[in-house]
Amino acid sequence: MKAKSKRGVSLYLEWFLLLFFAGILSILFFIISEFVIEQQIDRYYENRNIVKSYNDKYITKLQKYVIRQGISSEELQRLDEWISHNRLIYLQIRKDGKWVYVSDFGMDEIQSEDDDFSLYPSDSYYDIELSDGTVQVFIMGMYAYNAYTIALAVNIIASCSLFILITMFGIRRKIRYINQLSRDIEILEGGNLEYKVLSQGNDEITNLAKGLNAMRVSFKNQIGKAECLTKTNQEMVTEMSHDLRTPLTSVLLYAEILQNKKYEDEEQKQKYIDKIIKKIQFMKDLSDRLLEYSVCDEEKEHMQAEYISSHKGFFDELSDMCHYLQERGLKVKANMQWKQGQMLICEEYLIRILDNITSNILKYADTEALVFIWDEYYEGEMCITFENACTNHNGDTDSYNIGIRNIKMMMMEMNGRCEVIQTPERFQVCLRFQYKKD
């Protein structure tokens, strides 16, 4: 049984869409958060009081460095070393109205004394003491740079974390589904084939779940068929084993007659021998079929029924049955019309049916009462009825039930019917065969 499913979304496409969606959200988060953070940083460092506090801090450090190094106005280039350690600071130094040092330019690029210095904020000018006098210093710093750098690093980490979280959330759903499938498979391994594997989504994993369900149903059906076949074979073995008992009893009876020489002449002796051979051959055929059923795993083949003359098909077997019952001390009264026509029978089934009826009569019939046998004809049907009085003792009911079940089964195989009427005093079996007139 093959699982059929519509073409679904590939896991590759699902993962791609998940990563794409996570990437878009992470980028949007990065852009928005970066914009907001930069706005906050800019607003913070636009405050002149904040800027002045940073300027004061670095001017103090510069003054200490100048005093420690003993720098004069002629040695201002030595400040480059301090600038190299404070890269965020920009310095301009003026002496006697002229720029004598600029941290970003050489001395030949320094502005002239005619430049307009009023453009710079006044709180950015400080006086510092050199070894040979006082100079005016203009200081400016990119104090927000560190904040921008830290904010960028934090924003990158947060965006990457968001990307990972979204991706892990999508993967987690699939992992939970896979774990659920694993638990479902363990339940199936435990033998519970009624349990349905969870099927959700429309991808390769879903197809796997549907395949497991299809396999579960197929395996369940196969087990059901195997159990049914085993049960059928067991029933067949039981039925045939039961059917072997009556002909075996007949063989023993005829053998005792021959052993005790209770025959009138050689012709009757040969007749008993022929009956023994016939019964043994029937038992052999039945045992061969029993072996065939017990070792074969295929479904049983039905015996083929065919139309034959009612007199030819039934007379000999019914005569043997009556004779055998009489040998066992029963009184039989057969009232057969034997109208011209054909009945649908299978010879092997017919022998087994009469043997089962014979066995039941011997077990349950009152030996002092008559056993009646008669035939009746209807449109398309021939009915042969066996009736006997019952004794009061309880017999082997299991054997009785098996025998009746066998008779009904074989009559159905021949497209006929078996009707049983039973009261405490009387027992009647009616065999209805398909019949057509000549």
C-alpha positions as CSV (number, residue, x, y, z in Angstrom):
1,M,0.0,0.0,0.0
2,K,1.6,3.2,-1.2
3,A,1.0,6.5,0.6
4,K,-0.3,9.1,-1.8
5,S,0.2,12.7,-1.0
6,K,0.0,16.0,-2.9
7,R,3.2,17.7,-3.9
8,G,4.2,19.6,-0.8
9,V,6.7,22.3,0.1
10,S,10.3,21.1,0.1
11,L,12.3,21.3,3.4
12,Y,14.9,23.2,1.4
13,L,12.4,25.9,0.5
14,E,11.1,26.0,4.1
15,W,14.6,26.4,5.5
16,F,15.4,29.1,2.8
17,L,12.2,31.0,3.6
18,L,12.9,30.7,7.3
19,L,16.5,32.0,6.9
20,F,15.3,34.8,4.5
21,F,12.5,35.9,6.9
22,A,14.9,35.8,9.9
23,G,17.5,37.8,7.9
24,I,15.0,40.5,6.8
25,L,13.7,40.9,10.4
26,S,17.3,41.1,11.7
27,I,18.3,43.7,9.2
28,L,15.2,45.8,9.8
29,F,15.9,45.5,13.5
30,F,19.5,46.6,13.0
31,I,18.6,49.6,10.8
32,I,15.9,50.9,13.1
33,S,17.8,50.3,16.3
34,E,21.0,51.9,14.8
35,F,19.0,55.0,13.8
36,V,17.4,55.3,17.2
37,I,20.6,54.8,19.1
38,E,22.5,57.3,17.0
39,Q,19.8,59.9,17.5
40,Q,20.1,59.4,21.3
41,I,23.9,59.6,21.2
42,D,23.9,62.7,19.0
43,R,21.3,64.3,21.4
44,Y,23.5,63.5,24.4
45,Y,26.8,64.8,22.9
46,E,25.1,68.0,21.6
47,N,24.9,69.2,25.1
48,R,27.6,71.8,25.6
49,N,28.0,71.0,29.2
50,I,28.9,67.4,28.4
51,V,31.3,68.6,25.7
52,K,32.9,71.1,28.1
53,S,33.4,68.4,30.7
54,Y,35.3,66.3,28.2
55,N,37.3,69.3,27.0
56,D,38.3,70.1,30.6
57,K,39.3,66.5,31.2
58,Y,41.7,66.4,28.2
59,I,43.1,69.9,28.7
60,T,44.0,68.8,32.2
61,K,45.8,65.7,30.8
62,L,47.5,67.9,28.2
63,Q,48.8,70.4,30.8
64,K,50.2,67.6,32.9
65,Y,52.0,66.1,29.9
66,V,53.5,69.5,28.8
67,I,54.8,70.1,32.4
68,R,56.2,66.6,32.7
69,Q,57.9,66.8,29.3
70,G,59.0,70.4,29.7
71,I,57.8,71.4,26.2
72,S,58.4,75.0,25.0
73,S,56.7,76.9,22.2
74,E,59.6,75.8,19.9
75,E,59.0,72.1,20.6
76,L,55.3,71.8,20.0
77,Q,55.8,69.0,17.5
78,R,56.5,66.8,20.5
79,L,52.8,67.0,21.2
80,D,52.3,64.5,18.3
81,E,53.2,61.7,20.7
82,W,50.4,62.8,23.1
83,I,48.0,63.1,20.1
84,S,48.9,59.6,19.0
85,H,47.7,58.3,22.4
86,N,44.5,60.4,22.2
87,R,43.4,60.0,18.7
88,L,39.9,61.3,19.3
89,I,41.4,64.8,20.1
90,Y,42.0,67.6,17.6
91,L,44.3,70.5,18.8
92,Q,45.1,74.0,17.5
93,I,47.6,76.1,19.5
94,R,47.9,79.9,19.0
95,K,50.6,82.2,20.3
96,D,50.7,85.9,19.7
97,G,47.7,85.8,17.4
98,K,49.2,83.1,15.1
99,W,48.6,79.4,14.9
100,V,51.8,77.7,15.8
101,Y,50.5,74.0,16.0
102,V,47.7,72.1,14.4
103,S,47.5,68.4,15.2
104,D,46.3,67.3,11.8
105,F,48.6,69.4,9.5
106,G,52.2,70.3,9.0
107,M,53.5,73.7,10.0
108,D,53.5,74.9,6.4
109,E,49.7,74.4,6.3
110,I,48.9,76.3,9.4
111,Q,46.4,79.1,9.0
112,S,47.6,82.7,8.9
113,E,47.0,85.3,11.5
114,D,44.4,86.9,9.3
115,D,42.0,83.8,9.6
116,D,38.6,84.4,11.3
117,F,38.6,82.5,14.6
118,S,35.2,83.6,15.7
119,L,33.6,80.6,14.1
120,Y,34.9,78.3,16.9
121,P,32.9,78.1,20.2
122,S,34.5,80.2,22.9
123,D,34.3,77.5,25.5
124,S,36.7,75.4,23.4
125,Y,39.6,77.7,24.0
126,Y,42.0,77.1,27.0
127,D,45.2,78.6,28.2
128,I,48.1,76.2,29.0
129,E,51.5,76.9,30.4
130,L,54.5,75.9,28.4
131,S,58.1,76.1,29.7
132,D,58.6,79.5,28.0
133,G,55.2,81.1,28.3
134,T,51.4,80.8,27.9
135,V,49.6,79.7,24.7
136,Q,46.0,79.5,23.7
137,V,44.7,76.0,22.8
138,F,41.6,75.2,20.8
139,I,40.5,71.6,21.6
140,M,37.8,69.5,19.9
141,G,37.1,65.8,20.3
142,M,35.0,63.1,18.7
143,Y,33.7,62.1,22.0
144,A,30.7,60.2,20.6
145,Y,33.0,57.9,18.6
146,N,33.4,55.3,21.3
147,A,29.7,55.4,22.0
148,Y,29.0,54.9,18.3
149,T,31.4,51.9,18.3
150,I,30.0,50.3,21.4
151,A,26.4,50.9,20.1
152,L,27.3,49.3,16.7
153,A,28.9,46.3,18.3
154,V,25.9,45.8,20.7
155,N,23.5,46.3,17.8
156,I,25.3,43.7,15.6
157,I,25.3,41.2,18.5
158,A,21.6,41.9,19.1
159,S,20.7,41.5,15.4
160,C,22.6,38.3,15.1
161,S,21.0,37.0,18.3
162,L,17.6,37.9,16.8
163,F,18.5,36.0,13.6
164,I,19.6,32.9,15.6
165,L,16.5,33.0,17.8
166,I,14.1,33.2,14.9
167,T,16.0,30.4,13.1
168,M,16.1,28.2,16.2
169,F,12.4,28.8,16.8
170,G,11.6,27.5,13.3
171,I,14.0,24.6,13.7
172,R,12.6,23.8,17.1
173,R,9.1,23.2,15.7
174,K,10.5,20.6,13.2
175,I,12.7,19.0,15.9
176,R,9.6,18.7,18.2
177,Y,7.7,17.1,15.3
178,I,10.6,14.7,14.6
179,N,10.7,13.8,18.3
180,Q,6.9,13.2,18.2
181,L,7.4,10.9,15.2
182,S,10.1,9.0,17.2
183,R,7.6,8.5,20.1
184,D,4.9,7.4,17.6
185,I,7.3,4.8,16.1
186,E,8.1,3.5,19.6
187,I,4.4,3.0,20.1
188,L,4.1,1.1,16.8
189,E,7.2,-1.0,17.7
190,G,5.3,-1.9,20.9
191,G,2.7,-3.6,18.7
192,N,-0.1,-1.0,18.9
193,L,-1.1,-0.9,15.2
194,E,-4.3,1.0,16.0
195,Y,-2.2,4.1,16.9
196,K,-2.2,6.7,14.2
197,V,1.1,8.5,13.5
198,L,0.7,12.3,13.8
199,S,0.7,13.9,10.3
200,Q,1.0,17.7,10.1
201,G,2.4,20.1,7.5
202,N,3.2,19.4,3.9
203,D,6.9,18.6,3.5
204,E,9.2,15.6,3.4
205,I,8.7,14.9,7.1
206,T,5.0,14.9,6.6
207,N,5.3,12.5,3.7
208,L,7.4,10.3,6.0
209,A,4.6,10.4,8.6
210,K,2.0,9.5,6.0
211,G,4.2,6.7,4.8
212,L,4.4,5.3,8.3
213,N,0.6,5.5,8.6
214,A,0.3,3.7,5.3
215,M,2.8,1.1,6.3
216,R,1.0,0.7,9.7
217,V,-2.4,0.1,7.9
218,S,-0.8,-2.3,5.4
219,F,1.0,-4.2,8.1
220,K,-2.2,-4.4,10.2
221,N,-4.1,-5.7,7.1
222,Q,-1.3,-8.3,6.5
223,I,-1.4,-9.5,10.1
224,G,-5.2,-9.7,9.9
225,K,-5.0,-11.7,6.7
226,A,-2.4,-14.0,8.2
227,E,-4.5,-14.5,11.4
228,C,-7.6,-15.2,9.2
229,L,-5.6,-17.6,7.1
230,T,-4.2,-19.4,10.2
231,K,-7.7,-19.6,11.7
232,T,-9.1,-20.9,8.5
233,N,-6.4,-23.6,8.2
234,Q,-6.9,-24.5,11.9
235,E,-10.7,-24.8,11.3
236,M,-10.1,-26.9,8.2
237,V,-7.7,-29.2,10.0
238,T,-10.2,-29.6,12.8
239,E,-13.0,-30.3,10.3
240,M,-11.1,-32.8,8.3
241,S,-9.8,-34.5,11.4
242,H,-13.4,-34.8,12.6
243,D,-14.4,-36.2,9.2
244,L,-11.8,-38.9,9.4
245,R,-13.4,-40.5,12.5
246,T,-16.5,-41.9,10.9
247,P,-14.8,-43.7,7.9
248,L,-12.2,-45.0,10.3
249,T,-15.0,-46.5,12.5
250,S,-16.5,-48.1,9.4
251,V,-13.2,-49.6,8.5
252,L,-12.8,-51.1,12.0
253,L,-16.4,-52.5,11.8
254,Y,-15.8,-54.2,8.4
255,A,-12.4,-55.4,9.6
256,E,-14.1,-57.0,12.7
257,I,-16.7,-58.7,10.4
258,L,-13.9,-60.1,8.3
259,Q,-11.8,-61.1,11.3
260,N,-14.8,-62.9,12.9
261,K,-15.9,-64.4,9.6
262,K,-19.4,-63.0,9.9
263,Y,-20.0,-63.1,6.2
264,E,-22.2,-65.5,4.3
265,D,-20.0,-66.3,1.3
266,E,-16.9,-65.2,-0.6
267,E,-19.0,-62.6,-2.6
268,Q,-20.0,-60.8,0.6
269,K,-16.5,-61.1,1.9
270,Q,-15.2,-59.4,-1.2
271,K,-17.9,-56.8,-0.9
272,Y,-16.6,-55.9,2.6
273,I,-13.0,-55.8,1.4
274,D,-14.0,-53.4,-1.4
275,K,-15.7,-51.2,1.1
276,I,-12.7,-51.2,3.3
277,I,-10.5,-50.3,0.3
278,K,-12.9,-47.5,-0.7
279,K,-13.0,-46.1,2.9
280,I,-9.2,-46.2,3.2
281,Q,-8.8,-44.5,-0.2
282,F,-11.2,-41.8,1.0
283,M,-9.3,-41.4,4.2
284,K,-6.0,-41.2,2.3
285,D,-7.4,-38.5,0.0
286,L,-8.8,-36.6,3.0
287,S,-5.4,-36.9,4.9
288,D,-3.6,-35.7,1.8
289,R,-5.9,-32.7,1.6
290,L,-5.4,-32.2,5.4
291,L,-1.6,-32.1,4.9
292,E,-2.0,-29.7,2.0
293,Y,-4.1,-27.3,4.1
294,S,-1.7,-27.5,7.0
295,V,1.5,-26.6,5.0
296,C,0.1,-24.3,2.4
297,D,-0.2,-20.5,3.0
298,E,-2.3,-19.9,0.0
299,E,-6.1,-19.5,0.3
300,K,-7.9,-22.8,0.0
301,E,-9.2,-23.8,-3.4
302,H,-12.9,-24.7,-3.4
303,M,-13.8,-28.2,-4.6
304,Q,-15.6,-28.1,-8.0
305,A,-19.2,-29.3,-7.9
306,E,-20.9,-30.6,-11.0
307,Y,-24.3,-31.8,-12.1
308,I,-24.7,-35.6,-12.2
309,S,-27.7,-38.0,-12.1
310,S,-29.3,-37.9,-8.7
311,H,-29.6,-41.7,-8.6
312,K,-25.9,-42.2,-9.7
313,G,-24.5,-39.6,-7.4
314,F,-26.4,-40.5,-4.3
315,F,-27.6,-44.1,-4.5
316,D,-24.4,-46.0,-3.8
317,E,-23.3,-43.7,-0.9
318,L,-26.7,-43.7,0.7
319,S,-27.0,-47.5,0.4
320,D,-23.6,-47.9,2.1
321,M,-24.8,-45.5,4.8
322,C,-28.0,-47.5,5.4
323,H,-26.1,-50.8,5.4
324,Y,-23.6,-49.5,7.9
325,L,-26.2,-48.2,10.3
326,Q,-28.0,-51.5,10.1
327,E,-24.7,-53.3,10.9
328,R,-24.5,-51.1,14.0
329,G,-27.9,-52.2,15.2
330,L,-30.1,-49.3,14.0
331,K,-33.3,-49.7,12.0
332,V,-33.4,-47.6,8.8
333,K,-36.4,-46.8,6.7
334,A,-35.6,-45.2,3.4
335,N,-38.3,-43.8,1.2
336,M,-36.6,-42.5,-1.9
337,Q,-38.4,-41.6,-5.1
338,W,-35.2,-41.1,-7.2
339,K,-36.9,-38.9,-9.8
340,Q,-35.1,-38.4,-13.1
341,G,-32.9,-35.4,-13.0
342,Q,-29.5,-34.0,-12.1
343,M,-28.2,-32.6,-8.8
344,L,-25.2,-30.3,-8.2
345,I,-22.8,-32.2,-6.0
346,C,-19.1,-32.7,-5.2
347,E,-18.5,-36.4,-4.6
348,E,-15.9,-35.9,-1.8
349,Y,-18.1,-33.4,0.0
350,L,-21.1,-35.8,-0.3
351,I,-19.1,-38.6,1.3
352,R,-18.0,-36.4,4.1
353,I,-21.5,-35.0,4.7
354,L,-23.0,-38.5,4.9
355,D,-20.2,-39.7,7.2
356,N,-20.9,-36.7,9.6
357,I,-24.6,-37.5,9.6
358,T,-23.9,-41.2,10.2
359,S,-21.6,-40.2,13.1
360,N,-24.3,-38.0,14.7
361,I,-27.0,-40.7,14.3
362,L,-24.8,-43.3,15.9
363,K,-24.0,-41.0,18.8
364,Y,-27.4,-39.6,19.5
365,A,-30.1,-41.8,17.9
366,D,-32.4,-44.0,19.9
367,T,-31.5,-47.5,18.8
368,E,-35.0,-48.8,19.4
369,A,-36.6,-46.2,17.0
370,L,-36.5,-46.0,13.3
371,V,-34.1,-43.7,11.3
372,F,-36.1,-42.2,8.5
373,I,-34.7,-41.0,5.1
374,W,-36.7,-39.5,2.3
375,D,-36.4,-37.2,-0.6
376,E,-38.6,-34.3,-1.8
377,Y,-38.5,-32.3,-5.0
378,Y,-39.2,-28.6,-5.5
379,E,-38.6,-26.1,-8.3
380,G,-34.9,-26.2,-8.9
381,E,-34.2,-28.0,-5.6
382,M,-33.9,-31.6,-4.3
383,C,-34.2,-32.1,-0.6
384,I,-33.0,-35.2,1.2
385,T,-34.0,-35.5,4.9
386,F,-32.6,-37.6,7.7
387,E,-34.7,-37.9,10.9
388,N,-34.1,-40.0,14.1
389,A,-35.4,-40.1,17.6
390,C,-32.9,-38.8,20.3
391,T,-31.7,-40.5,23.4
392,N,-31.6,-38.6,26.8
393,H,-27.8,-38.9,27.4
394,N,-25.5,-36.0,26.8
395,G,-22.9,-36.6,24.1
396,D,-19.9,-34.9,22.8
397,T,-21.4,-31.5,22.0
398,D,-18.1,-30.1,20.6
399,S,-17.9,-33.0,18.1
400,Y,-21.6,-32.5,17.3
401,N,-21.1,-28.7,16.6
402,I,-18.1,-29.4,14.4
403,G,-19.9,-32.0,12.4
404,I,-23.0,-29.7,11.8
405,R,-20.7,-26.8,10.9
406,N,-18.8,-29.0,8.5
407,I,-22.0,-30.1,6.8
408,K,-23.3,-26.5,6.4
409,M,-20.0,-25.3,5.1
410,M,-19.8,-28.1,2.5
411,M,-23.4,-27.6,1.4
412,M,-22.6,-23.9,0.9
413,E,-19.6,-24.9,-1.2
414,M,-22.0,-26.8,-3.5
415,N,-24.4,-23.9,-3.6
416,G,-26.8,-25.8,-1.4
417,R,-28.2,-25.5,2.1
418,C,-28.3,-27.5,5.3
419,E,-31.3,-27.0,7.6
420,V,-31.2,-28.5,11.1
421,I,-34.3,-29.0,13.3
422,Q,-33.7,-30.3,16.8
423,T,-36.0,-30.9,19.7
424,P,-35.4,-33.0,22.9
425,E,-37.2,-35.9,21.1
426,R,-36.4,-35.6,17.4
427,F,-33.4,-34.6,15.3
428,Q,-33.8,-33.7,11.6
429,V,-31.2,-32.7,9.0
430,C,-32.4,-31.5,5.6
431,L,-29.9,-31.3,2.7
432,R,-31.1,-29.0,-0.1
433,F,-29.2,-29.5,-3.4
434,Q,-29.6,-27.5,-6.7
435,Y,-31.6,-29.7,-9.0
436,K,-32.7,-29.7,-12.6
437,K,-35.0,-32.1,-14.4
438,D,-33.7,-34.1,-17.4
